[in-house]
Amino acid sequence: MHIVKFASSKLLIYPLHTAYNNRALTTSITENIKFLGMHLDCNLTWKSHIDNLFKKLSSICFMLRKLLPTLFIKMLQMVYFAHFYTQIIYGIIFWGSSSSVRNVFIIPKKAIRIMHRLGPRSYCRDGFKKLDILTVPCLYIYASMLLAVKYLTIYQTNSSVHGVNTRQQNKLHIPLVRLSSIQRGVYYSSVKIFNQLPQNIFKLHNNI
C-alpha cells in the first residue's frame, strides 16, 4: 500500500501524517502510483501516464510494421482498433487535456502512415478518413461529450443558477474555478464541450 498526497504544484510542501485507529501509518508516501490501469501523479499532470502510454503505442506501431507484409489493410485496421484504439480511449477524458499529451497526438499519424505504406512526412488526413479512425483530439471531444450527455442530471443549467430568461438559459452552467488544473478536469471540460452542441440537443434534454 502507498499513499499519494494530491496537491497543486504551486502549493507549499508540508509534511503529511496519516493515522488509523490512533496509530500512525508507516506506509510509504510516493509521488506516482498505478491505479486501475492509470498512472497517477501527485499534481495530476498525467505526465507519467502519458509517457507510459507513448511506450505502449510505439510498441504497437512496431507490431503493425511487422504485420504489414502479411496482412491486408482491413486486417491491419482490425489490429489497430483491437490494440491501438483501446489503449488511447481508456481514461482519455482524464488525461486528454494534459499539456504533456503532444506525443500521443502525433503517434496515431505514424500508425496511419504505416498501414497505408506512406513516408514519414506524408500527408495522412485522408488515411484517417479511409480507415474510419478518429484523431486523438476528436476522441477526447467525443468522450467528453458522451459523458455530459449520459450524466446530464449531475450538471446545472444556467436557468437553475440565476433564474433569468436569457438566450443561454438552457446551456450548462460553467462553474467559476481558480485553478487551471480544475479547468482541465473532466467536469469543467465536459460542460464547455457540451455547450458547443446544437440547440436541438438542449431541447431534447429539456423534454427528457
Beta strands, then each sheet from edge to edge (+ up, - down):
strand 1: 19-20
strand 2: 23-24
strand 3: 32-35
strand 4: 38-41
sheet 1: 1+ 2-
sheet 2: 3+ 4-
end
